[in-house]
Amino acid sequence: MIPWVKIDTARIPGTDGELRLMRRGKEFSIMLGTNELMNSRLSGSEAALATLAAKKIEAVKKPLMLIGGLGMGFTLRAALAVLGADAKIVVAELVPAVVAWARGPMAEISGGCLNDPRVSILETDVTEVIRAHPRKFDAILLDVDNGPEGLTRKANDALYNPAGLKAAHAALRARGVLAVWSSGPNPAFAKRLHQAGFDVNEVAVRATGKGVGARHIIWVATRD
């Protein structure tokens, strides 16, 4: 078996945690301690995050989408594939090295999506982007951490607590959609979405996108 090789490491801002970019042949993995945060072979649910949200805003002529967390670029690539030429996508990525990895060792996986003229990259906390732009976005996609329960960074809880969900609600235009990825179900979070004023649909999606593998959860929450 081909062994895993460490390509690079990156400190997560505001924490003592360190991300490790690993490669085994053509397969990539991003690790935090013993936890695998993402793997290049498992892109189905990340792509579904984009396609489910885009379906909700397909009637918008010039949609503006905010993606929190670049990861391996699967959500961004899927969004670009389904949104029209007049769409704009802002990607907020907290860890600058993740952007550098997408442009460097994982360039083949990212497929040049960062160079698409519809895309703007902000190396910042998506929480700050949301709070600074009321009634700005038609869709906000969050693939930050392992879901609503903070794993990589405790400060990420501010995205998913009642105040964070109200801020996301305020940052959306009428009938805008908040789509949230999670590694598993979280009834308490679904309840908080309802309490923040969203109409919520919870969708189970296979990690591989091929009907096999772990089931991940995507909440598609629409504001009035």
N, CA, C and O of each residue as an XYZ file, in Angstrom:
896
protein
N       0.838     -1.199      0.000
C       0.000      0.000      0.000
C       0.876      1.254      0.000
O       1.892      1.308      0.692
N       0.485      2.235     -0.763
C       1.220      3.495     -0.823
C       1.072      4.219      0.515
O      -0.052      4.396      0.986
N       2.166      4.641      1.137
C       2.069      5.316      2.434
C       1.620      6.769      2.290
O       1.808      7.391      1.245
N       1.024      7.295      3.356
C       0.678      8.705      3.409
C       1.946      9.529      3.618
O       2.842      9.144      4.369
N       1.997     10.665      2.940
C       3.130     11.586      3.068
C       2.603     12.950      3.480
O       1.647     13.454      2.889
N       3.221     13.549      4.491
C       2.823     14.894      4.922
C       3.408     15.921      3.969
O       4.620     15.978      3.758
N       2.514     16.745      3.389
C       2.933     17.758      2.416
C       3.189     19.107      3.088
O       4.152     19.805      2.768
N       2.299     19.462      4.036
C       2.424     20.781      4.663
C       1.587     20.794      5.932
O       0.749     19.918      6.148
N       1.824     21.797      6.767
C       1.022     22.025      7.968
C       0.610     23.484      8.025
O       1.241     24.343      7.408
N      -0.448     23.756      8.768
C      -0.919     25.140      8.911
C      -1.614     25.302     10.252
O      -2.449     24.481     10.632
N      -1.267     26.358     10.961
C      -1.912     26.662     12.229
C      -3.280     27.270     11.988
O      -3.441     28.108     11.101
N      -4.272     26.855     12.773
C      -5.603     27.432     12.685
C      -5.624     28.700     13.529
O      -5.380     28.627     14.733
N      -5.908     29.867     12.937
C      -5.877     31.122     13.691
C      -6.734     31.071     14.955
O      -7.862     30.578     14.945
N      -6.175     31.587     16.025
C      -6.907     31.663     17.288
C      -6.922     30.379     18.088
O      -7.614     30.294     19.102
N      -6.162     29.361     17.646
C      -6.130     28.082     18.345
C      -4.700     27.547     18.366
O      -3.789     28.113     17.762
N      -4.539     26.441     19.080
C      -3.273     25.719     19.043
C      -3.333     24.564     18.046
O      -2.376     23.802     17.908
N      -4.464     24.441     17.353
C      -4.645     23.336     16.421
C      -3.841     23.519     15.152
O      -3.595     24.641     14.708
N      -3.435     22.399     14.573
C      -2.634     22.419     13.357
C      -3.243     21.484     12.317
O      -3.470     20.303     12.581
N      -3.503     22.027     11.141
C      -3.962     21.203     10.029
C      -2.760     20.568      9.340
O      -1.693     21.173      9.232
N      -2.959     19.330      8.875
C      -1.914     18.640      8.121
C      -2.471     18.235      6.762
O      -3.509     17.580      6.672
N      -1.772     18.630      5.719
C      -2.141     18.199      4.371
C      -1.349     16.944      4.052
O      -0.118     16.959      4.042
N      -2.076     15.839      3.786
C      -1.464     14.553      3.539
C      -1.765     14.101      2.105
O      -2.804     14.437      1.537
N      -0.833     13.334      1.539
C      -1.048     12.817      0.188
C      -0.634     11.350      0.131
O       0.374     10.942      0.709
N      -1.447     10.567     -0.590
C      -1.135      9.161     -0.849
C      -1.449      8.904     -2.319
O      -2.606      8.710     -2.691
N      -0.420      8.903     -3.141
C      -0.652      8.822     -4.582
C      -1.362     10.078     -5.054
O      -0.850     11.185     -4.889
N      -2.547      9.907     -5.645
C      -3.342     11.056     -6.093
C      -4.412     11.462     -5.082
O      -5.202     12.371     -5.339
N      -4.434     10.792     -3.942
C      -5.437     11.071     -2.909
C      -4.882     12.061     -1.891
O      -3.731     11.951     -1.467
N      -5.715     13.033     -1.503
C      -5.333     14.017     -0.502
C      -6.253     13.928      0.706
O      -7.417     13.541      0.598
N      -5.705     14.294      1.853
C      -6.481     14.327      3.092
C      -6.028     15.528      3.903
O      -4.841     15.853      3.936
N      -6.983     16.191      4.560
C      -6.649     17.250      5.507
C      -7.038     16.752      6.889
O      -8.193     16.411      7.140
N      -6.051     16.717      7.783
C      -6.205     16.129      9.103
C      -6.060     17.179     10.199
O      -5.340     18.166     10.049
N      -6.761     16.942     11.299
C      -6.570     17.689     12.540
C      -6.419     16.650     13.637
O      -7.395     16.009     14.026
N      -5.212     16.481     14.133
C      -4.976     15.406     15.087
C      -5.264     14.074     14.422
O      -4.742     13.780     13.346
N      -6.104     13.262     15.073
C      -6.488     11.965     14.501
C      -7.739     12.057     13.641
O      -8.169     11.057     13.067
N      -8.325     13.244     13.545
C      -9.572     13.440     12.796
C      -9.286     13.837     11.347
O      -8.538     14.780     11.088
N      -9.888     13.109     10.415
C      -9.814     13.504      9.018
C     -10.960     14.468      8.728
O     -12.128     14.089      8.813
N     -10.630     15.710      8.387
C     -11.645     16.725      8.117
C     -12.207     16.601      6.712
O     -13.388     16.864      6.486
N     -11.363     16.201      5.765
C     -11.841     16.046      4.388
C     -10.889     15.159      3.616
O      -9.707     15.048      3.938
N     -11.440     14.525      2.578
C     -10.665     13.606      1.762
C     -11.067     13.823      0.304
O     -12.245     14.010      0.000
N     -10.100     13.796     -0.575
C     -10.379     14.098     -1.982
C     -11.238     13.038     -2.658
O     -11.776     13.288     -3.737
N     -11.381     11.859     -2.052
C     -12.244     10.821     -2.624
C     -13.700     10.976     -2.204
O     -14.576     10.304     -2.749
N     -13.969     11.862     -1.233
C     -15.316     11.986     -0.679
C     -15.827     13.407     -0.877
O     -15.691     14.257      0.002
N     -16.411     13.648     -2.034
C     -16.822     15.005     -2.389
C     -18.326     15.162     -2.573
O     -18.807     16.270     -2.810
N     -19.076     14.066     -2.466
C     -20.492     14.099     -2.819
C     -21.325     15.064     -2.005
O     -22.113     15.828     -2.562
N     -21.159     15.039     -0.679
C     -22.008     15.898      0.143
C     -21.587     17.357      0.058
O     -22.427     18.251      0.162
N     -20.292     17.608     -0.130
C     -19.844     18.993     -0.308
C     -20.392     19.584     -1.601
O     -20.765     20.757     -1.635
N     -20.445     18.788     -2.659
C     -21.028     19.255     -3.916
C     -22.531     19.468     -3.762
O     -23.084     20.427     -4.300
N     -23.188     18.573     -3.028
C     -24.635     18.696     -2.818
C     -24.983     19.960     -2.043
O     -26.052     20.536     -2.245
N     -24.095     20.393     -1.165
C     -24.319     21.642     -0.438
C     -24.569     22.785     -1.416
O     -25.446     23.619     -1.194
N     -23.798     22.819     -2.494
C     -23.941     23.876     -3.497
C     -25.169     23.669     -4.368
O     -25.923     24.611     -4.611
N     -25.377     22.448     -4.840
C     -26.468     22.231     -5.785
C     -27.831     22.394     -5.125
O     -28.761     22.910     -5.745
N     -27.960     21.960     -3.876
C     -29.230     22.127     -3.166
C     -29.540     23.606     -2.936
O     -30.682     24.037     -3.093
N     -28.516     24.384     -2.561
C     -28.723     25.817     -2.344
C     -29.019     26.534     -3.652
O     -29.903     27.389     -3.709
N     -28.278     26.187     -4.707
C     -28.464     26.850     -5.997
C     -29.868     26.618     -6.545
O     -30.445     27.500     -7.181
N     -30.411     25.438     -6.299
C     -31.766     25.130     -6.761
C     -32.777     26.092     -6.155
O     -33.757     26.460     -6.804
N     -32.542     26.495     -4.922
C     -33.459     27.381     -4.220
C     -33.439     28.806     -4.762
O     -34.411     29.545     -4.606
N     -32.341     29.192     -5.397
C     -32.215     30.578     -5.867
C     -32.120     30.636     -7.398
O     -31.633     31.624     -7.947
N     -32.579     29.593     -8.082
C     -32.421     29.540     -9.531
C     -33.183     30.635    -10.267
O     -32.862     30.950    -11.413
N     -34.188     31.218     -9.618
C     -34.957     32.280    -10.262
C     -34.278     33.646    -10.142
O     -34.687     34.594    -10.812
N     -33.257     33.760     -9.308
C     -32.555     35.032     -9.119
C     -31.646     35.279    -10.322
O     -30.865     34.407    -10.702
N     -31.747     36.465    -10.920
C     -31.024     36.736    -12.162
C     -29.518     36.895    -11.955
O     -28.728     36.360    -12.733
N     -29.119     37.619    -10.925
C     -27.696     37.822    -10.662
C     -27.402     37.465     -9.208
O     -27.173     38.352     -8.385
N     -27.409     36.178     -8.891
C     -27.271     35.774     -7.491
C     -25.883     36.044     -6.937
O     -24.880     35.981     -7.647
N     -25.859     36.345     -5.647
C     -24.609     36.515     -4.910
C     -24.573     35.461     -3.814
O     -25.439     35.431     -2.940
N     -23.573     34.604     -3.869
C     -23.445     33.491     -2.937
C     -22.199     33.677     -2.082
O     -21.146     34.072     -2.584
N     -22.322     33.394     -0.797
C     -21.188     33.395      0.126
C     -20.932     31.959      0.563
O     -21.840     31.282      1.046
N     -19.699     31.496      0.395
C     -19.310     30.169      0.856
C     -18.332     30.330      2.004
O     -17.279     30.949      1.852
N     -18.683     29.770      3.152
C     -17.797     29.785      4.304
C     -17.001     28.492      4.355
O     -17.553     27.431      4.643
N     -15.711     28.577      4.077
C     -14.846     27.409      4.076
C     -14.564     26.917      2.673
O     -15.458     26.398      2.004
N     -13.323     27.074      2.216
C     -12.942     26.605      0.886
C     -12.748     25.097      0.847
O     -13.161     24.434     -0.105
N     -12.110     24.553      1.899
C     -11.833     23.126      1.925
C     -11.012     22.709      0.717
O      -9.994     23.327      0.404
N     -11.455     21.664      0.044
C     -10.784     21.205     -1.170
C     -11.432     21.764     -2.431
O     -11.082     21.366     -3.542
N     -12.368     22.680     -2.259
C     -12.966     23.368     -3.399
C     -14.144     22.670     -4.036
O     -14.640     23.127     -5.066
N     -14.612     21.562     -3.449
C     -15.699     20.816     -4.085
C     -17.005     21.606     -4.111
O     -17.735     21.564     -5.101
N     -17.300     22.321     -3.036
C     -18.523     23.119     -3.000
C     -18.447     24.253     -4.010
O     -19.412     24.518     -4.727
N     -17.304     24.920     -4.068
C     -17.134     26.018     -5.021
C     -17.247     25.515     -6.454
O     -17.933     26.135     -7.267
N     -16.600     24.419     -6.777
C     -16.671     23.885     -8.139
C     -18.103     23.527     -8.521
O     -18.537     23.793     -9.641
N     -18.832     22.924     -7.591
C     -20.217     22.549     -7.880
C     -21.084     23.776     -8.081
O     -21.956     23.786     -8.950
N     -20.850     24.825     -7.277
C     -21.625     26.060     -7.422
C     -21.361     26.707     -8.775
O     -22.293     27.164     -9.438
N     -20.109     26.750     -9.186
C     -19.770     27.345    -10.475
C     -20.401     26.579    -11.627
O     -20.753     27.166    -12.650
N     -20.545     25.272    -11.465
C     -21.096     24.443    -12.529
C     -22.589     24.666    -12.738
O     -23.099     24.469    -13.841
N     -23.289     25.076    -11.682
C     -24.745     25.206    -11.801
C     -25.231     26.655    -11.846
O     -26.356     26.908    -12.275
N     -24.414     27.600    -11.416
C     -24.807     29.003    -11.461
C     -24.435     29.616    -12.805
O     -23.484     29.180    -13.454
N     -25.183     30.618    -13.213
C     -24.978     31.233    -14.508
C     -23.785     32.173    -14.556
O     -23.090     32.376    -13.560
N     -23.565     32.738    -15.723
C     -22.420     33.617    -15.952
C     -22.514     34.925    -15.169
O     -21.498     35.579    -14.937
N     -23.727     35.314    -14.758
C     -23.912     36.569    -14.027
C     -23.827     36.402    -12.520
O     -23.956     37.376    -11.778
N     -23.613     35.181    -12.063
C     -23.511     34.935    -10.621
C     -22.167     35.425    -10.083
O     -21.187     35.530    -10.821
N     -22.143     35.723     -8.789
C     -20.911     36.070     -8.088
C     -20.825     35.204     -6.834
O     -21.821     34.982     -6.145
N     -19.626     34.723     -6.554
C     -19.409     33.881     -5.381
C     -18.256     34.447     -4.568
O     -17.161     34.664     -5.088
N     -18.512     34.682     -3.297
C     -17.478     35.106     -2.354
C     -17.145     33.911     -1.474
O     -18.034     33.313     -0.868
N     -15.866     33.565     -1.403
C     -15.417     32.473     -0.537
C     -14.607     33.060      0.609
O     -13.611     33.747      0.386
N     -15.038     32.785      1.833
C     -14.311     33.233      3.023
C     -13.599     32.029      3.633
O     -14.246     31.095      4.109
N     -12.281     32.052      3.617
C     -11.480     30.961      4.173
C     -10.547     31.521      5.247
O      -9.750     32.422      4.988
N     -10.662     30.969      6.454
C      -9.917     31.484      7.594
C      -8.424     31.173      7.526
O      -7.602     31.976      7.965
N      -8.074     30.018      6.981
C      -6.682     29.559      6.993
C      -6.037     29.841      5.630
O      -6.357     29.162      4.655
N      -5.148     30.817      5.543
C      -4.553     31.153      4.253
C      -3.890     29.976      3.551
O      -3.895     29.908      2.322
N      -3.324     29.058      4.306
C      -2.647     27.915      3.703
C      -3.610     27.047      2.907
O      -3.206     26.421      1.927
N      -4.880     26.996      3.309
C      -5.852     26.192      2.579
C      -6.025     26.735      1.159
O      -6.169     25.971      0.205
N      -6.008     28.061      1.034
C      -6.071     28.687     -0.292
C      -4.803     28.367     -1.076
O      -4.866     28.060     -2.267
N      -3.658     28.439     -0.411
C      -2.390     28.134     -1.070
C      -2.339     26.676     -1.520
O      -1.803     26.377     -2.587
N      -2.891     25.768     -0.717
C      -2.913     24.352     -1.107
C      -3.772     24.143     -2.355
O      -3.435     23.343     -3.228
N      -4.883     24.873     -2.423
C      -5.763     24.743     -3.596
C      -5.082     25.245     -4.864
O      -5.339     24.741     -5.957
N      -4.233     26.217     -4.713
C      -3.517     26.757     -5.877
C      -2.243     25.960     -6.175
O      -1.728     26.010     -7.293
N      -1.736     25.228     -5.182
C      -0.471     24.519     -5.322
C      -0.631     23.021     -5.455
O      -0.993     22.538     -6.527
N      -0.368     22.253     -4.371
C      -0.378     20.791     -4.488
C      -1.720     20.185     -4.887
O      -1.757     19.099     -5.466
N      -2.827     20.876     -4.584
C      -4.146     20.341     -4.958
C      -4.756     21.075     -6.144
O      -5.977     21.092     -6.303
N      -3.921     21.677     -6.970
C      -4.423     22.447     -8.114
C      -5.257     21.590     -9.062
O      -6.229     22.072     -9.646
N      -4.880     20.326     -9.215
C      -5.634     19.447    -10.116
C      -7.038     19.192     -9.580
O      -7.991     19.077    -10.351
N      -7.162     19.105     -8.262
C      -8.473     18.877     -7.645
C      -9.331     20.132     -7.727
O     -10.516     20.059     -8.052
N      -8.736     21.281     -7.433
C      -9.513     22.533     -7.453
C      -9.907     22.931     -8.867
O     -10.841     23.711     -9.059
N      -9.211     22.409     -9.842
C      -9.619     22.586    -11.232
C      -9.672     24.024    -11.709
O     -10.459     24.354    -12.596
N      -8.843     24.886    -11.133
C      -8.813     26.282    -11.564
C      -9.994     27.107    -11.117
O     -10.190     28.218    -11.609
N     -10.802     26.581    -10.179
C     -12.015     27.299     -9.783
C     -11.719     28.637     -9.116
O     -12.538     29.554     -9.179
N     -10.553     28.757     -8.476
C     -10.223     30.022     -7.817
C      -9.927     31.126     -8.822
O      -9.940     32.306     -8.472
N      -9.661     30.749    -10.068
C      -9.363     31.739    -11.105
C     -10.585     32.138    -11.918
O     -10.487     32.977    -12.814
N     -11.727     31.550    -11.615
C     -12.960     31.908    -12.321
C     -13.300     33.373    -12.022
O     -13.266     33.777    -10.860
N     -13.626     34.173    -13.034
C     -13.904     35.602    -12.808
C     -15.115     35.857    -11.914
O     -15.295     36.973    -11.426
N     -15.933     34.855    -11.696
C     -17.097     35.020    -10.813
C     -16.726     34.895     -9.347
O     -17.562     35.148     -8.480
N     -15.486     34.509     -9.046
C     -15.082     34.158     -7.688
C     -14.199     35.223     -7.053
O     -13.273     35.738     -7.681
N     -14.499     35.545     -5.798
C     -13.637     36.395     -4.977
C     -13.256     35.609     -3.723
O     -14.113     34.993     -3.090
N     -11.980     35.630     -3.367
C     -11.489     34.906     -2.201
C     -11.132     35.892     -1.101
O     -10.349     36.816     -1.322
N     -11.699     35.700      0.082
C     -11.364     36.501      1.252
C     -10.723     35.596      2.289
O     -11.326     34.607      2.704
N      -9.521     35.918      2.709
C      -8.856     35.129      3.748
C      -9.234     35.727      5.099
O      -8.489     36.505      5.696
N     -10.409     35.335      5.553
C     -10.961     35.909      6.769
C     -12.014     34.980      7.353
O     -12.382     33.978      6.740
N     -12.491     35.318      8.530
C     -13.533     34.558      9.207
C     -14.881     34.871      8.559
O     -15.264     36.038      8.473
N     -15.594     33.862      8.108
C     -16.882     34.086      7.452
C     -17.882     34.747      8.400
O     -18.808     35.422      7.950
N     -17.701     34.558      9.706
C     -18.586     35.208     10.680
C     -18.558     36.716     10.512
O     -19.595     37.376     10.575
N     -17.366     37.258     10.298
C     -17.226     38.705     10.133
C     -17.869     39.180      8.834
O     -18.467     40.255      8.795
N     -17.752     38.396      7.786
C     -18.369     38.756      6.506
C     -19.886     38.807      6.649
O     -20.534     39.728      6.150
N     -20.441     37.825      7.325
C     -21.891     37.772      7.519
C     -22.375     38.979      8.306
O     -23.354     39.619      7.921
N     -21.709     39.290      9.389
C     -22.145     40.393     10.264
C     -22.017     41.754      9.592
O     -22.751     42.686      9.920
N     -21.078     41.867      8.649
C     -20.810     43.169      8.025
C     -21.691     43.458      6.819
O     -21.609     44.550      6.257
N     -22.541     42.502      6.398
C     -23.282     42.684      5.150
C     -24.752     42.307      5.287
O     -25.164     41.252      4.806
N     -25.543     43.147      5.932
C     -26.981     42.862      6.031
C     -27.665     42.916      4.667
O     -27.344     43.755      3.826
N     -28.622     41.996      4.468
C     -29.427     41.913      3.233
C     -28.556     41.907      1.980
O     -28.892     42.553      0.988
N     -27.457     41.191      2.019
C     -26.477     41.224      0.935
C     -26.540     39.990      0.039
O     -26.419     40.110     -1.180
N     -26.727     38.812      0.620
C     -26.526     37.566     -0.111
C     -27.845     36.864     -0.432
O     -28.822     36.952      0.311
N     -27.833     36.172     -1.558
C     -28.966     35.319     -1.911
C     -28.802     33.923     -1.320
O     -29.787     33.218     -1.100
N     -27.566     33.526     -1.066
C     -27.301     32.225     -0.448
C     -26.031     32.304      0.377
O     -25.042     32.914     -0.029
N     -26.074     31.676      1.542
C     -24.899     31.524      2.394
C     -24.705     30.033      2.625
O     -25.605     29.356      3.123
N     -23.528     29.518      2.262
C     -23.215     28.104      2.421
C     -22.124     27.964      3.466
O     -21.074     28.599      3.363
N     -22.367     27.138      4.470
C     -21.402     26.961      5.545
C     -20.912     25.517      5.584
O     -21.666     24.594      5.895
N     -19.646     25.348      5.265
C     -18.964     24.068      5.440
C     -17.750     24.357      6.314
O     -16.599     24.210      5.905
N     -18.063     24.773      7.529
C     -17.040     25.212      8.470
C     -17.002     24.223      9.620
O     -18.035     23.918     10.216
N     -15.831     23.727      9.930
C     -15.678     22.768     11.007
C     -16.338     21.449     10.627
O     -16.446     21.129      9.443
N     -16.780     20.680     11.623
C     -17.385     19.371     11.362
C     -18.904     19.450     11.393
O     -19.593     18.432     11.461
N     -19.416     20.685     11.341
C     -20.847     20.917     11.466
C     -21.112     21.871     12.619
O     -20.212     22.602     13.033
N     -22.323     21.877     13.139
C     -22.690     22.841     14.182
C     -21.956     22.678     15.509
O     -21.975     23.587     16.339
N     -21.312     21.535     15.718
C     -20.518     21.348     16.931
C     -19.059     21.600     16.602
O     -18.463     20.867     15.812
N     -18.474     22.643     17.209
C     -17.106     23.027     16.891
C     -16.104     21.919     17.184
O     -16.107     21.340     18.270
N     -15.251     21.628     16.210
C     -14.188     20.640     16.384
C     -12.830     21.299     16.197
O     -11.946     21.152     17.041
N     -12.661     22.022     15.100
C     -11.360     22.610     14.805
C     -11.120     23.910     15.581
O      -9.979     24.270     15.870
N     -12.214     24.606     15.914
C     -12.055     25.944     16.493
C     -13.317     26.306     17.272
O     -14.400     26.407     16.696
N     -13.174     26.499     18.583
C     -14.334     26.761     19.428
C     -15.085     28.004     18.986
O     -16.304     28.080     19.138
N     -14.365     28.985     18.437
C     -15.022     30.226     17.995
C     -16.028     29.983     16.880
O     -16.885     30.828     16.626
N     -15.932     28.824     16.206
C     -16.897     28.530     15.141
C     -18.308     28.363     15.671
O     -19.273     28.460     14.914
N     -18.434     28.111     16.972
C     -19.773     27.998     17.554
C     -20.587     29.267     17.324
O     -21.817     29.221     17.298
N     -19.900     30.406     17.157
C     -20.602     31.678     16.950
C     -21.377     31.697     15.640
O     -22.269     32.528     15.467
N     -21.057     30.808     14.725
C     -21.826     30.709     13.482
C     -23.158     30.014     13.698
O     -24.145     30.313     13.026
N     -23.174     29.084     14.642
C     -24.283     28.149     14.757
C     -25.159     28.362     15.985
O     -26.180     27.692     16.142
N     -24.767     29.291     16.857
C     -25.611     29.573     18.021
C     -26.745     30.522     17.610
O     -26.751     31.008     16.479
N     -27.698     30.792     18.501
C     -28.839     31.643     18.106
C     -28.439     32.994     17.528
O     -29.029     33.446     16.547
N     -27.440     33.646     18.129
C     -27.012     34.953     17.620
C     -26.406     34.831     16.225
O     -26.639     35.682     15.367
N     -25.630     33.773     16.000
C     -25.025     33.573     14.693
C     -26.055     33.295     13.612
O     -25.925     33.775     12.486
N     -27.078     32.522     13.953
C     -28.127     32.213     12.975
C     -28.980     33.445     12.676
O     -29.430     33.629     11.546
N     -29.200     34.281     13.677
C     -29.925     35.534     13.431
C     -29.118     36.459     12.524
O     -29.681     37.159     11.682
N     -27.789     36.456     12.701
C     -26.932     37.275     11.841
C     -26.987     36.767     10.400
O     -27.032     37.562      9.461
N     -26.983     35.449     10.226
C     -27.090     34.882      8.882
C     -28.437     35.222      8.256
O     -28.516     35.545      7.071
N     -29.489     35.147      9.054
C     -30.829     35.506      8.581
C     -30.840     36.956      8.095
O     -31.411     37.266      7.049
N     -30.207     37.830      8.862
C     -30.172     39.256      8.519
C     -29.314     39.536      7.294
O     -29.537     40.527      6.599
N     -28.329     38.668      7.017
C     -27.435     38.884      5.878
C     -28.034     38.408      4.563
O     -27.483     38.671      3.494
N     -29.165     37.707      4.640
C     -29.806     37.188      3.436
C     -30.870     38.127      2.912
O     -31.552     38.802      3.683
N     -31.006     38.165      1.613
C     -32.112     38.879      0.990
C     -33.395     38.059      1.139
O     -33.353     36.909      1.576
N     -34.517     38.644      0.781
C     -35.800     37.939      0.870
C     -35.741     36.636      0.094
O     -35.273     36.601     -1.044
N     -36.217     35.568      0.713
C     -36.224     34.211      0.159
C     -34.817     33.668     -0.041
O     -34.614     32.710     -0.787
N     -33.845     34.283      0.630
C     -32.482     33.770      0.578
C     -32.365     32.460      1.339
O     -33.229     32.118      2.146
N     -31.290     31.735      1.076
C     -31.138     30.405      1.669
C     -29.815     30.283      2.417
O     -28.763     30.718      1.949
N     -29.910     29.675      3.596
C     -28.732     29.300      4.380
C     -28.609     27.782      4.295
O     -29.508     27.063      4.728
N     -27.500     27.290      3.738
C     -27.269     25.851      3.629
C     -26.070     25.485      4.486
O     -25.008     26.099      4.379
N     -26.244     24.484      5.334
C     -25.222     24.124      6.319
C     -24.881     22.644      6.196
O     -25.770     21.793      6.204
N     -23.590     22.341      6.082
C     -23.101     20.959      6.010
C     -22.759     20.462      7.401
O     -22.276     21.218      8.243
N     -23.016     19.175      7.634
C     -22.648     18.557      8.902
C     -22.301     17.097      8.684
O     -22.844     16.451      7.788
N     -21.406     16.583      9.493
C     -21.029     15.174      9.406
C     -22.130     14.257      9.917
O     -22.101     13.053      9.660
N     -23.108     14.813     10.643
C     -24.187     13.981     11.165
C     -25.356     14.816     11.641
O     -25.276     16.044     11.643
N     -26.453     14.169     12.049
C     -27.649     14.892     12.488
C     -27.410     15.697     13.763
O     -26.501     15.407     14.540
N     -28.240     16.702     13.955
C     -28.155     17.540     15.155
C     -29.523     18.173     15.385
O     -29.757     19.295     14.935
N     -30.437     17.481     16.075
C     -31.797     17.995     16.278
C     -31.834     19.359     16.958
O     -32.695     20.183     16.650
N     -30.903     19.602     17.883
C     -30.887     20.890     18.574
C     -30.587     22.026     17.603
O     -31.151     23.114     17.723
N     -29.703     21.777     16.647
C     -29.384     22.808     15.670
C     -30.565     23.062     14.748
O     -30.870     24.212     14.432
N     -31.233     21.998     14.314
C     -32.419     22.163     13.470
C     -33.469     23.016     14.181
O     -34.144     23.836     13.558
N     -33.595     22.814     15.479
C     -34.547     23.607     16.268
C     -34.134     25.071     16.298
O     -34.980     25.959     16.189
N     -32.838     25.327     16.447
C     -32.353     26.711     16.462
C     -32.599     27.402     15.127
O     -32.907     28.594     15.095
N     -32.467     26.671     14.031
C     -32.759     27.249     12.719
C     -34.212     27.722     12.646
O     -34.489     28.828     12.183
N     -35.125     26.885     13.099
C     -36.545     27.263     13.119
C     -36.754     28.502     13.983
O     -37.476     29.423     13.600
N     -36.121     28.516     15.146
C     -36.290     29.629     16.076
C     -35.712     30.927     15.518
O     -36.145     32.012     15.907
N     -34.739     30.828     14.612
C     -34.133     32.024     14.003
C     -34.956     32.557     12.838
O     -34.603     33.576     12.246
N     -36.053     31.875     12.503
C     -36.947     32.377     11.467
C     -36.814     31.716     10.120
O     -37.272     32.258      9.113
N     -36.184     30.533     10.083
C     -35.993     29.833      8.822
C     -37.029     28.726      8.629
O     -37.473     28.095      9.587
N     -37.397     28.510      7.382
C     -38.142     27.323      6.976
C     -37.097     26.276      6.617
O     -36.291     26.507      5.716
N     -37.088     25.124      7.301
C     -35.939     24.215      7.262
C     -36.278     22.891      6.591
O     -37.309     22.276      6.865
N     -35.379     22.470      5.704
C     -35.435     21.144      5.107
C     -34.117     20.442      5.406
O     -33.050     20.967      5.086
N     -34.178     19.266      6.012
C     -32.978     18.508      6.371
C     -32.789     17.372      5.374
O     -33.685     16.548      5.189
N     -31.627     17.329      4.733
C     -31.372     16.363      3.669
C     -30.175     15.489      4.035
O     -29.115     16.002      4.394
N     -30.344     14.182      3.944
C     -29.239     13.241      4.151
C     -28.596     12.935      2.801
O     -29.281     12.574      1.844
N     -27.280     13.083      2.735
C     -26.550     12.903      1.479
C     -25.356     11.983      1.724
O     -24.653     12.120      2.725
N     -25.134     11.052      0.810
C     -23.980     10.172      0.931
C     -22.683     10.941      0.687
O     -22.624     11.814     -0.180
N     -21.648     10.613      1.455
C     -20.364     11.302      1.332
C     -19.764     11.146     -0.052
O     -19.112     12.061     -0.556
N     -19.981      9.986     -0.673
C     -19.397      9.746     -1.985
C     -20.240     10.310     -3.117
O     -19.744     10.510     -4.225
N     -21.532     10.570     -2.837
C     -22.435     11.015     -3.884
C     -22.864      9.887     -4.809
O     -23.463     10.141     -5.854
N     -22.563      8.630     -4.440
C     -22.844      7.486     -5.306
C     -23.722      6.435     -4.625
O     -23.732      5.277     -5.041
N     -24.451      6.825     -3.594
C     -25.352      5.887     -2.944
C     -24.690      4.979     -1.932
O     -25.342      4.093     -1.380
N     -23.400      5.183     -1.673
C     -22.693      4.398     -0.667
C     -21.887      5.339      0.213
O     -21.737      6.521     -0.096
N     -21.368      4.801      1.315
C     -20.565      5.617      2.204
C     -21.387      6.259      3.300
O     -22.602      6.081      3.378
N     -20.697      7.013      4.148
C     -21.348      7.655      5.288
C     -22.408      8.646      4.829
O     -22.317      9.222      3.745
N     -23.420      8.831      5.680
C     -24.456      9.820      5.408
C     -24.118     11.126      6.125
O     -23.935     11.148      7.342
N     -24.039     12.186      5.376
C     -23.865     13.512      5.941
C     -25.204     14.254      5.873
O     -26.123     13.833      5.171
N     -25.297     15.348      6.603
C     -26.547     16.115      6.684
C     -26.330     17.514      6.101
O     -25.317     18.165      6.358
N     -27.300     17.951      5.319
C     -27.323     19.324      4.842
C     -28.661     19.929      5.213
O     -29.716     19.414      4.845
N     -28.602     21.025      5.947
C     -29.816     21.792      6.236
C     -29.957     22.881      5.185
O     -29.038     23.671      4.971
N     -31.095     22.920      4.541
C     -31.409     23.961      3.572
C     -32.489     24.829      4.207
O     -33.659     24.448      4.259
N     -32.081     25.999      4.688
C     -32.954     26.851      5.488
C     -33.249     28.140      4.719
O     -32.334     28.877      4.352
N     -34.524     28.399      4.482
C     -34.952     29.564      3.684
C     -35.578     30.621      4.573
O     -36.429     30.316      5.409
N     -35.154     31.865      4.391
C     -35.763     32.963      5.146
C     -36.993     33.484      4.420
O     -37.141     33.302      3.212
N     -37.880     34.140      5.178
C     -39.100     34.660      4.557
C     -38.821     35.971      3.833
O     -39.731     36.559      3.248
